[in-house]
Amino acid sequence: EDVGIGIVLGKDDARQTARIVELAPGGPAALSGALQENDYIVEIDSWPVESIFKWLANAIKGPSGSFVELTIQRPGESNLRRVQIQRGTVSQDMRPPQQQQPTMVYDAAVEEFPNQ
């Protein structure tokens, strides 16, 4: 069964990207510190978000224990960050109210690089 990373996304039409609206409270995504609300997701596993937006949730999901790489940009920052997050399951009480599917983050690694 495919699982995700415990985030709720919204589309930002002006930027042609996705914005993290909410993290699962008390869940590993929030605890990892690698992602924050209002971060923009620019790429998922090196795929530009604008080219896969309607499949975004499926692009983030994968087998439990596998990793997904997100390229994100924080509001007000010009640098992009690559974040690798391990997929897993989130308990019912950790899910944000909007979250329909169980998702979770176990650990994350962050690498910053200049926006080109």
CNS distance restraints for C-alpha pairs under 8 A (distance, minus, plus):
assign (resid   1 and name CA) (resid  62 and name CA) 7.82 0.50 0.50
assign (resid   1 and name CA) (resid  63 and name CA) 6.32 0.50 0.50
assign (resid   1 and name CA) (resid  64 and name CA) 7.48 0.50 0.50
assign (resid   2 and name CA) (resid  61 and name CA) 5.64 0.50 0.50
assign (resid   2 and name CA) (resid  62 and name CA) 4.48 0.50 0.50
assign (resid   2 and name CA) (resid  63 and name CA) 4.67 0.50 0.50
assign (resid   2 and name CA) (resid  64 and name CA) 6.43 0.50 0.50
assign (resid   3 and name CA) (resid  61 and name CA) 5.04 0.50 0.50
assign (resid   3 and name CA) (resid  62 and name CA) 5.49 0.50 0.50
assign (resid   3 and name CA) (resid  63 and name CA) 6.13 0.50 0.50
assign (resid   3 and name CA) (resid  64 and name CA) 5.88 0.50 0.50
assign (resid   3 and name CA) (resid  87 and name CA) 6.14 0.50 0.50
assign (resid   3 and name CA) (resid  88 and name CA) 5.75 0.50 0.50
assign (resid   3 and name CA) (resid  89 and name CA) 6.24 0.50 0.50
assign (resid   3 and name CA) (resid 101 and name CA) 7.92 0.50 0.50
assign (resid   3 and name CA) (resid 102 and name CA) 6.68 0.50 0.50
assign (resid   3 and name CA) (resid 103 and name CA) 5.45 0.50 0.50
assign (resid   3 and name CA) (resid 104 and name CA) 7.51 0.50 0.50
assign (resid   4 and name CA) (resid  57 and name CA) 7.85 0.50 0.50
assign (resid   4 and name CA) (resid  60 and name CA) 5.88 0.50 0.50
assign (resid   4 and name CA) (resid  61 and name CA) 4.25 0.50 0.50
assign (resid   4 and name CA) (resid  62 and name CA) 6.49 0.50 0.50
assign (resid   4 and name CA) (resid  87 and name CA) 5.39 0.50 0.50
assign (resid   4 and name CA) (resid  88 and name CA) 6.45 0.50 0.50
assign (resid   4 and name CA) (resid  89 and name CA) 7.43 0.50 0.50
assign (resid   4 and name CA) (resid 102 and name CA) 7.08 0.50 0.50
assign (resid   4 and name CA) (resid 103 and name CA) 4.25 0.50 0.50
assign (resid   4 and name CA) (resid 104 and name CA) 5.91 0.50 0.50
assign (resid   4 and name CA) (resid 105 and name CA) 7.72 0.50 0.50
assign (resid   5 and name CA) (resid  29 and name CA) 6.62 0.50 0.50
assign (resid   5 and name CA) (resid  60 and name CA) 7.32 0.50 0.50
assign (resid   5 and name CA) (resid  61 and name CA) 7.41 0.50 0.50
assign (resid   5 and name CA) (resid  85 and name CA) 7.17 0.50 0.50
assign (resid   5 and name CA) (resid  86 and name CA) 7.34 0.50 0.50
assign (resid   5 and name CA) (resid  87 and name CA) 5.42 0.50 0.50
assign (resid   5 and name CA) (resid  88 and name CA) 6.83 0.50 0.50
assign (resid   5 and name CA) (resid 103 and name CA) 4.73 0.50 0.50
assign (resid   5 and name CA) (resid 104 and name CA) 4.09 0.50 0.50
assign (resid   5 and name CA) (resid 105 and name CA) 4.77 0.50 0.50
assign (resid   6 and name CA) (resid  23 and name CA) 6.07 0.50 0.50
assign (resid   6 and name CA) (resid  24 and name CA) 5.42 0.50 0.50
assign (resid   6 and name CA) (resid  27 and name CA) 7.26 0.50 0.50
assign (resid   6 and name CA) (resid  28 and name CA) 7.79 0.50 0.50
assign (resid   6 and name CA) (resid  29 and name CA) 6.02 0.50 0.50
assign (resid   6 and name CA) (resid  90 and name CA) 7.11 0.50 0.50
assign (resid   6 and name CA) (resid  95 and name CA) 7.12 0.50 0.50
assign (resid   6 and name CA) (resid  99 and name CA) 7.99 0.50 0.50
assign (resid   6 and name CA) (resid 102 and name CA) 7.15 0.50 0.50
assign (resid   6 and name CA) (resid 103 and name CA) 4.28 0.50 0.50
assign (resid   6 and name CA) (resid 104 and name CA) 4.38 0.50 0.50
assign (resid   6 and name CA) (resid 105 and name CA) 6.36 0.50 0.50
assign (resid   7 and name CA) (resid  20 and name CA) 6.66 0.50 0.50
assign (resid   7 and name CA) (resid  21 and name CA) 7.49 0.50 0.50
assign (resid   7 and name CA) (resid  22 and name CA) 5.78 0.50 0.50
assign (resid   7 and name CA) (resid  23 and name CA) 4.62 0.50 0.50
assign (resid   7 and name CA) (resid  24 and name CA) 6.19 0.50 0.50
assign (resid   7 and name CA) (resid  29 and name CA) 7.34 0.50 0.50
assign (resid   7 and name CA) (resid  99 and name CA) 7.63 0.50 0.50
assign (resid   7 and name CA) (resid 103 and name CA) 7.51 0.50 0.50
assign (resid   8 and name CA) (resid  20 and name CA) 6.00 0.50 0.50
assign (resid   8 and name CA) (resid  21 and name CA) 5.44 0.50 0.50
assign (resid   8 and name CA) (resid  22 and name CA) 5.03 0.50 0.50
assign (resid   8 and name CA) (resid  23 and name CA) 6.38 0.50 0.50
assign (resid   8 and name CA) (resid  96 and name CA) 7.56 0.50 0.50
assign (resid   8 and name CA) (resid  98 and name CA) 7.03 0.50 0.50
assign (resid   8 and name CA) (resid  99 and name CA) 6.22 0.50 0.50
assign (resid   9 and name CA) (resid  18 and name CA) 6.27 0.50 0.50
assign (resid   9 and name CA) (resid  19 and name CA) 5.60 0.50 0.50
assign (resid   9 and name CA) (resid  20 and name CA) 4.70 0.50 0.50
assign (resid   9 and name CA) (resid  21 and name CA) 5.28 0.50 0.50
assign (resid   9 and name CA) (resid  22 and name CA) 7.16 0.50 0.50
assign (resid  10 and name CA) (resid  18 and name CA) 5.62 0.50 0.50
assign (resid  10 and name CA) (resid  19 and name CA) 5.24 0.50 0.50
assign (resid  10 and name CA) (resid  20 and name CA) 6.43 0.50 0.50
assign (resid  10 and name CA) (resid  21 and name CA) 6.09 0.50 0.50
assign (resid  11 and name CA) (resid  16 and name CA) 7.51 0.50 0.50
assign (resid  11 and name CA) (resid  17 and name CA) 6.15 0.50 0.50
assign (resid  11 and name CA) (resid  18 and name CA) 4.57 0.50 0.50
assign (resid  11 and name CA) (resid  19 and name CA) 6.11 0.50 0.50
assign (resid  12 and name CA) (resid  16 and name CA) 5.80 0.50 0.50
assign (resid  12 and name CA) (resid  17 and name CA) 5.40 0.50 0.50
assign (resid  12 and name CA) (resid  18 and name CA) 5.54 0.50 0.50
assign (resid  12 and name CA) (resid  19 and name CA) 6.31 0.50 0.50
assign (resid  13 and name CA) (resid  17 and name CA) 6.75 0.50 0.50
assign (resid  16 and name CA) (resid  49 and name CA) 7.61 0.50 0.50
assign (resid  16 and name CA) (resid  50 and name CA) 5.52 0.50 0.50
assign (resid  17 and name CA) (resid  40 and name CA) 6.67 0.50 0.50
assign (resid  17 and name CA) (resid  41 and name CA) 6.32 0.50 0.50
assign (resid  17 and name CA) (resid  42 and name CA) 5.99 0.50 0.50
assign (resid  17 and name CA) (resid  49 and name CA) 5.66 0.50 0.50
assign (resid  17 and name CA) (resid  50 and name CA) 5.72 0.50 0.50
assign (resid  17 and name CA) (resid  53 and name CA) 7.64 0.50 0.50
assign (resid  18 and name CA) (resid  40 and name CA) 5.62 0.50 0.50
assign (resid  18 and name CA) (resid  41 and name CA) 5.29 0.50 0.50
assign (resid  18 and name CA) (resid  42 and name CA) 7.17 0.50 0.50
assign (resid  18 and name CA) (resid  49 and name CA) 7.03 0.50 0.50
assign (resid  18 and name CA) (resid  53 and name CA) 7.72 0.50 0.50
assign (resid  19 and name CA) (resid  37 and name CA) 7.79 0.50 0.50
assign (resid  19 and name CA) (resid  38 and name CA) 5.57 0.50 0.50
assign (resid  19 and name CA) (resid  39 and name CA) 5.68 0.50 0.50
assign (resid  19 and name CA) (resid  40 and name CA) 4.40 0.50 0.50
assign (resid  19 and name CA) (resid  41 and name CA) 6.09 0.50 0.50
assign (resid  20 and name CA) (resid  36 and name CA) 7.16 0.50 0.50
assign (resid  20 and name CA) (resid  37 and name CA) 5.11 0.50 0.50
assign (resid  20 and name CA) (resid  38 and name CA) 5.02 0.50 0.50
assign (resid  20 and name CA) (resid  39 and name CA) 5.45 0.50 0.50
assign (resid  20 and name CA) (resid  40 and name CA) 6.35 0.50 0.50
assign (resid  20 and name CA) (resid  41 and name CA) 7.43 0.50 0.50
assign (resid  21 and name CA) (resid  37 and name CA) 5.44 0.50 0.50
assign (resid  21 and name CA) (resid  38 and name CA) 5.90 0.50 0.50
assign (resid  22 and name CA) (resid  37 and name CA) 5.50 0.50 0.50
assign (resid  22 and name CA) (resid  96 and name CA) 7.04 0.50 0.50
assign (resid  23 and name CA) (resid  27 and name CA) 7.65 0.50 0.50
assign (resid  23 and name CA) (resid  29 and name CA) 6.39 0.50 0.50
assign (resid  23 and name CA) (resid  30 and name CA) 5.75 0.50 0.50
assign (resid  23 and name CA) (resid  36 and name CA) 7.43 0.50 0.50
assign (resid  23 and name CA) (resid  37 and name CA) 6.70 0.50 0.50
assign (resid  23 and name CA) (resid  96 and name CA) 6.83 0.50 0.50
assign (resid  24 and name CA) (resid  28 and name CA) 7.83 0.50 0.50
assign (resid  24 and name CA) (resid  29 and name CA) 6.80 0.50 0.50
assign (resid  24 and name CA) (resid  30 and name CA) 6.49 0.50 0.50
assign (resid  24 and name CA) (resid  94 and name CA) 5.47 0.50 0.50
assign (resid  24 and name CA) (resid  95 and name CA) 4.91 0.50 0.50
assign (resid  24 and name CA) (resid  96 and name CA) 4.94 0.50 0.50
assign (resid  24 and name CA) (resid 104 and name CA) 7.96 0.50 0.50
assign (resid  25 and name CA) (resid  30 and name CA) 6.50 0.50 0.50
assign (resid  25 and name CA) (resid  94 and name CA) 5.62 0.50 0.50
assign (resid  25 and name CA) (resid  95 and name CA) 6.87 0.50 0.50
assign (resid  25 and name CA) (resid  96 and name CA) 6.61 0.50 0.50
assign (resid  26 and name CA) (resid  30 and name CA) 6.29 0.50 0.50
assign (resid  26 and name CA) (resid  31 and name CA) 6.61 0.50 0.50
assign (resid  26 and name CA) (resid  94 and name CA) 6.11 0.50 0.50
assign (resid  27 and name CA) (resid  31 and name CA) 6.23 0.50 0.50
assign (resid  27 and name CA) (resid  90 and name CA) 6.98 0.50 0.50
assign (resid  27 and name CA) (resid  94 and name CA) 5.61 0.50 0.50
assign (resid  27 and name CA) (resid  95 and name CA) 7.76 0.50 0.50
assign (resid  27 and name CA) (resid 104 and name CA) 6.72 0.50 0.50
assign (resid  27 and name CA) (resid 105 and name CA) 7.32 0.50 0.50
assign (resid  28 and name CA) (resid  32 and name CA) 5.71 0.50 0.50
assign (resid  28 and name CA) (resid 104 and name CA) 6.13 0.50 0.50
assign (resid  28 and name CA) (resid 105 and name CA) 4.73 0.50 0.50
assign (resid  28 and name CA) (resid 106 and name CA) 5.44 0.50 0.50
assign (resid  28 and name CA) (resid 107 and name CA) 7.16 0.50 0.50
assign (resid  29 and name CA) (resid  33 and name CA) 7.11 0.50 0.50
assign (resid  29 and name CA) (resid  34 and name CA) 7.44 0.50 0.50
assign (resid  29 and name CA) (resid  35 and name CA) 6.83 0.50 0.50
assign (resid  29 and name CA) (resid 104 and name CA) 6.38 0.50 0.50
assign (resid  29 and name CA) (resid 105 and name CA) 4.69 0.50 0.50
assign (resid  29 and name CA) (resid 106 and name CA) 7.21 0.50 0.50
assign (resid  29 and name CA) (resid 107 and name CA) 7.84 0.50 0.50
assign (resid  30 and name CA) (resid  34 and name CA) 7.90 0.50 0.50
assign (resid  30 and name CA) (resid  35 and name CA) 7.02 0.50 0.50
assign (resid  30 and name CA) (resid  36 and name CA) 7.35 0.50 0.50
assign (resid  32 and name CA) (resid 105 and name CA) 7.55 0.50 0.50
assign (resid  32 and name CA) (resid 106 and name CA) 7.57 0.50 0.50
assign (resid  32 and name CA) (resid 107 and name CA) 6.02 0.50 0.50
assign (resid  32 and name CA) (resid 108 and name CA) 6.24 0.50 0.50
assign (resid  34 and name CA) (resid  83 and name CA) 6.74 0.50 0.50
assign (resid  34 and name CA) (resid 108 and name CA) 6.27 0.50 0.50
assign (resid  34 and name CA) (resid 109 and name CA) 7.16 0.50 0.50
assign (resid  34 and name CA) (resid 110 and name CA) 6.39 0.50 0.50
assign (resid  35 and name CA) (resid  39 and name CA) 6.88 0.50 0.50
assign (resid  38 and name CA) (resid  74 and name CA) 7.21 0.50 0.50
assign (resid  38 and name CA) (resid  75 and name CA) 7.03 0.50 0.50
assign (resid  39 and name CA) (resid  72 and name CA) 6.33 0.50 0.50
assign (resid  39 and name CA) (resid  73 and name CA) 5.78 0.50 0.50
assign (resid  39 and name CA) (resid  74 and name CA) 4.79 0.50 0.50
assign (resid  39 and name CA) (resid  75 and name CA) 6.47 0.50 0.50
assign (resid  40 and name CA) (resid  72 and name CA) 5.33 0.50 0.50
assign (resid  40 and name CA) (resid  73 and name CA) 5.13 0.50 0.50
assign (resid  40 and name CA) (resid  74 and name CA) 6.35 0.50 0.50
assign (resid  40 and name CA) (resid  75 and name CA) 7.53 0.50 0.50
assign (resid  41 and name CA) (resid  49 and name CA) 7.05 0.50 0.50
assign (resid  41 and name CA) (resid  70 and name CA) 6.55 0.50 0.50
assign (resid  41 and name CA) (resid  71 and name CA) 5.86 0.50 0.50
assign (resid  41 and name CA) (resid  72 and name CA) 4.44 0.50 0.50
assign (resid  41 and name CA) (resid  73 and name CA) 6.61 0.50 0.50
assign (resid  42 and name CA) (resid  48 and name CA) 6.01 0.50 0.50
assign (resid  42 and name CA) (resid  49 and name CA) 5.55 0.50 0.50
assign (resid  42 and name CA) (resid  70 and name CA) 7.41 0.50 0.50
assign (resid  42 and name CA) (resid  71 and name CA) 5.35 0.50 0.50
assign (resid  42 and name CA) (resid  72 and name CA) 5.41 0.50 0.50
assign (resid  42 and name CA) (resid  73 and name CA) 7.03 0.50 0.50
assign (resid  43 and name CA) (resid  47 and name CA) 5.10 0.50 0.50
assign (resid  43 and name CA) (resid  48 and name CA) 4.41 0.50 0.50
assign (resid  43 and name CA) (resid  49 and name CA) 5.12 0.50 0.50
assign (resid  43 and name CA) (resid  70 and name CA) 5.62 0.50 0.50
assign (resid  43 and name CA) (resid  71 and name CA) 4.83 0.50 0.50
assign (resid  43 and name CA) (resid  72 and name CA) 7.13 0.50 0.50
assign (resid  44 and name CA) (resid  48 and name CA) 6.68 0.50 0.50
assign (resid  44 and name CA) (resid  49 and name CA) 6.63 0.50 0.50
assign (resid  44 and name CA) (resid  59 and name CA) 7.03 0.50 0.50
assign (resid  44 and name CA) (resid  60 and name CA) 7.04 0.50 0.50
assign (resid  44 and name CA) (resid  68 and name CA) 7.16 0.50 0.50
assign (resid  44 and name CA) (resid  69 and name CA) 5.79 0.50 0.50
assign (resid  44 and name CA) (resid  70 and name CA) 4.64 0.50 0.50
assign (resid  44 and name CA) (resid  71 and name CA) 6.43 0.50 0.50
assign (resid  45 and name CA) (resid  68 and name CA) 6.24 0.50 0.50
assign (resid  45 and name CA) (resid  69 and name CA) 4.85 0.50 0.50
assign (resid  45 and name CA) (resid  70 and name CA) 6.16 0.50 0.50
assign (resid  45 and name CA) (resid  71 and name CA) 7.98 0.50 0.50
assign (resid  46 and name CA) (resid  69 and name CA) 7.54 0.50 0.50
assign (resid  46 and name CA) (resid  70 and name CA) 7.68 0.50 0.50
assign (resid  46 and name CA) (resid  71 and name CA) 7.63 0.50 0.50
assign (resid  47 and name CA) (resid  51 and name CA) 7.34 0.50 0.50
assign (resid  47 and name CA) (resid  52 and name CA) 7.43 0.50 0.50
assign (resid  48 and name CA) (resid  52 and name CA) 7.00 0.50 0.50
assign (resid  49 and name CA) (resid  53 and name CA) 5.50 0.50 0.50
assign (resid  49 and name CA) (resid  56 and name CA) 7.36 0.50 0.50
assign (resid  52 and name CA) (resid  56 and name CA) 5.96 0.50 0.50
assign (resid  52 and name CA) (resid  59 and name CA) 7.92 0.50 0.50
assign (resid  55 and name CA) (resid  59 and name CA) 6.02 0.50 0.50
assign (resid  56 and name CA) (resid  60 and name CA) 6.36 0.50 0.50
assign (resid  57 and name CA) (resid  61 and name CA) 6.28 0.50 0.50
assign (resid  58 and name CA) (resid  62 and name CA) 7.72 0.50 0.50
assign (resid  60 and name CA) (resid  68 and name CA) 6.46 0.50 0.50
assign (resid  61 and name CA) (resid  87 and name CA) 7.42 0.50 0.50
assign (resid  62 and name CA) (resid  66 and name CA) 6.67 0.50 0.50
assign (resid  62 and name CA) (resid  67 and name CA) 7.99 0.50 0.50
assign (resid  62 and name CA) (resid  68 and name CA) 7.95 0.50 0.50
assign (resid  62 and name CA) (resid  87 and name CA) 6.94 0.50 0.50
assign (resid  63 and name CA) (resid  87 and name CA) 7.04 0.50 0.50
assign (resid  63 and name CA) (resid  88 and name CA) 7.86 0.50 0.50
assign (resid  64 and name CA) (resid  86 and name CA) 7.78 0.50 0.50
assign (resid  64 and name CA) (resid  87 and name CA) 5.19 0.50 0.50
assign (resid  64 and name CA) (resid  88 and name CA) 4.70 0.50 0.50
assign (resid  64 and name CA) (resid  89 and name CA) 7.33 0.50 0.50
assign (resid  65 and name CA) (resid  86 and name CA) 5.72 0.50 0.50
assign (resid  65 and name CA) (resid  87 and name CA) 5.26 0.50 0.50
assign (resid  65 and name CA) (resid  88 and name CA) 5.92 0.50 0.50
assign (resid  66 and name CA) (resid  86 and name CA) 5.57 0.50 0.50
assign (resid  66 and name CA) (resid  87 and name CA) 5.65 0.50 0.50
assign (resid  67 and name CA) (resid  84 and name CA) 6.22 0.50 0.50
assign (resid  67 and name CA) (resid  85 and name CA) 5.34 0.50 0.50
assign (resid  67 and name CA) (resid  86 and name CA) 4.28 0.50 0.50
assign (resid  67 and name CA) (resid  87 and name CA) 5.93 0.50 0.50
assign (resid  68 and name CA) (resid  84 and name CA) 5.62 0.50 0.50
assign (resid  68 and name CA) (resid  85 and name CA) 5.48 0.50 0.50
assign (resid  68 and name CA) (resid  86 and name CA) 6.50 0.50 0.50
assign (resid  68 and name CA) (resid  87 and name CA) 7.29 0.50 0.50
assign (resid  69 and name CA) (resid  82 and name CA) 6.66 0.50 0.50
assign (resid  69 and name CA) (resid  83 and name CA) 5.52 0.50 0.50
assign (resid  69 and name CA) (resid  84 and name CA) 4.33 0.50 0.50
assign (resid  69 and name CA) (resid  85 and name CA) 6.43 0.50 0.50
assign (resid  70 and name CA) (resid  82 and name CA) 5.69 0.50 0.50
assign (resid  70 and name CA) (resid  83 and name CA) 5.13 0.50 0.50
assign (resid  70 and name CA) (resid  84 and name CA) 6.35 0.50 0.50
assign (resid  70 and name CA) (resid  85 and name CA) 7.94 0.50 0.50
assign (resid  71 and name CA) (resid  80 and name CA) 6.55 0.50 0.50
assign (resid  71 and name CA) (resid  81 and name CA) 5.50 0.50 0.50
assign (resid  71 and name CA) (resid  82 and name CA) 4.43 0.50 0.50
assign (resid  71 and name CA) (resid  83 and name CA) 6.22 0.50 0.50
assign (resid  72 and name CA) (resid  80 and name CA) 5.67 0.50 0.50
assign (resid  72 and name CA) (resid  81 and name CA) 5.23 0.50 0.50
assign (resid  72 and name CA) (resid  82 and name CA) 6.40 0.50 0.50
assign (resid  72 and name CA) (resid  83 and name CA) 7.41 0.50 0.50
assign (resid  73 and name CA) (resid  77 and name CA) 6.77 0.50 0.50
assign (resid  73 and name CA) (resid  78 and name CA) 7.33 0.50 0.50
assign (resid  73 and name CA) (resid  79 and name CA) 6.69 0.50 0.50
assign (resid  73 and name CA) (resid  80 and name CA) 4.87 0.50 0.50
assign (resid  73 and name CA) (resid  81 and name CA) 6.30 0.50 0.50
assign (resid  74 and name CA) (resid  78 and name CA) 7.94 0.50 0.50
assign (resid  74 and name CA) (resid  80 and name CA) 7.65 0.50 0.50
assign (resid  78 and name CA) (resid 114 and name CA) 7.37 0.50 0.50
assign (resid  78 and name CA) (resid 115 and name CA) 5.98 0.50 0.50
assign (resid  79 and name CA) (resid 112 and name CA) 6.81 0.50 0.50
assign (resid  79 and name CA) (resid 113 and name CA) 5.98 0.50 0.50
assign (resid  79 and name CA) (resid 114 and name CA) 4.74 0.50 0.50
assign (resid  79 and name CA) (resid 115 and name CA) 4.78 0.50 0.50
assign (resid  80 and name CA) (resid 112 and name CA) 6.05 0.50 0.50
assign (resid  80 and name CA) (resid 113 and name CA) 5.73 0.50 0.50
assign (resid  80 and name CA) (resid 114 and name CA) 6.25 0.50 0.50
assign (resid  80 and name CA) (resid 115 and name CA) 5.60 0.50 0.50
assign (resid  81 and name CA) (resid 110 and name CA) 6.50 0.50 0.50
assign (resid  81 and name CA) (resid 111 and name CA) 5.51 0.50 0.50
assign (resid  81 and name CA) (resid 112 and name CA) 4.34 0.50 0.50
assign (resid  81 and name CA) (resid 113 and name CA) 6.12 0.50 0.50
assign (resid  82 and name CA) (resid 110 and name CA) 5.70 0.50 0.50
assign (resid  82 and name CA) (resid 111 and name CA) 5.11 0.50 0.50
assign (resid  82 and name CA) (resid 112 and name CA) 6.33 0.50 0.50
assign (resid  82 and name CA) (resid 113 and name CA) 7.84 0.50 0.50
assign (resid  83 and name CA) (resid 108 and name CA) 6.43 0.50 0.50
assign (resid  83 and name CA) (resid 109 and name CA) 5.59 0.50 0.50
assign (resid  83 and name CA) (resid 110 and name CA) 4.64 0.50 0.50
assign (resid  83 and name CA) (resid 111 and name CA) 6.55 0.50 0.50
assign (resid  84 and name CA) (resid 108 and name CA) 5.24 0.50 0.50
assign (resid  84 and name CA) (resid 109 and name CA) 5.37 0.50 0.50
assign (resid  84 and name CA) (resid 110 and name CA) 6.84 0.50 0.50
assign (resid  85 and name CA) (resid 105 and name CA) 5.99 0.50 0.50
assign (resid  85 and name CA) (resid 106 and name CA) 7.04 0.50 0.50
assign (resid  85 and name CA) (resid 107 and name CA) 5.85 0.50 0.50
assign (resid  85 and name CA) (resid 108 and name CA) 4.59 0.50 0.50
assign (resid  85 and name CA) (resid 109 and name CA) 7.10 0.50 0.50
assign (resid  86 and name CA) (resid 104 and name CA) 7.97 0.50 0.50
assign (resid  86 and name CA) (resid 105 and name CA) 5.52 0.50 0.50
assign (resid  86 and name CA) (resid 106 and name CA) 5.46 0.50 0.50
assign (resid  86 and name CA) (resid 107 and name CA) 5.87 0.50 0.50
assign (resid  86 and name CA) (resid 108 and name CA) 6.79 0.50 0.50
assign (resid  87 and name CA) (resid 103 and name CA) 7.24 0.50 0.50
assign (resid  87 and name CA) (resid 104 and name CA) 5.87 0.50 0.50
assign (resid  87 and name CA) (resid 105 and name CA) 5.48 0.50 0.50
assign (resid  87 and name CA) (resid 106 and name CA) 6.76 0.50 0.50
assign (resid  88 and name CA) (resid 103 and name CA) 6.11 0.50 0.50
assign (resid  88 and name CA) (resid 104 and name CA) 4.84 0.50 0.50
assign (resid  88 and name CA) (resid 105 and name CA) 6.14 0.50 0.50
assign (resid  88 and name CA) (resid 106 and name CA) 6.82 0.50 0.50
assign (resid  89 and name CA) (resid 102 and name CA) 5.75 0.50 0.50
assign (resid  89 and name CA) (resid 103 and name CA) 4.95 0.50 0.50
assign (resid  89 and name CA) (resid 104 and name CA) 5.02 0.50 0.50
assign (resid  90 and name CA) (resid  94 and name CA) 6.21 0.50 0.50
assign (resid  90 and name CA) (resid  95 and name CA) 6.82 0.50 0.50
assign (resid  90 and name CA) (resid 102 and name CA) 5.35 0.50 0.50
assign (resid  90 and name CA) (resid 103 and name CA) 5.06 0.50 0.50
assign (resid  90 and name CA) (resid 104 and name CA) 4.86 0.50 0.50
assign (resid  91 and name CA) (resid  95 and name CA) 7.00 0.50 0.50
assign (resid  91 and name CA) (resid 102 and name CA) 7.13 0.50 0.50
assign (resid  92 and name CA) (resid 102 and name CA) 7.29 0.50 0.50
assign (resid  95 and name CA) (resid  99 and name CA) 5.97 0.50 0.50
assign (resid  95 and name CA) (resid 102 and name CA) 7.01 0.50 0.50
assign (resid  95 and name CA) (resid 103 and name CA) 7.79 0.50 0.50
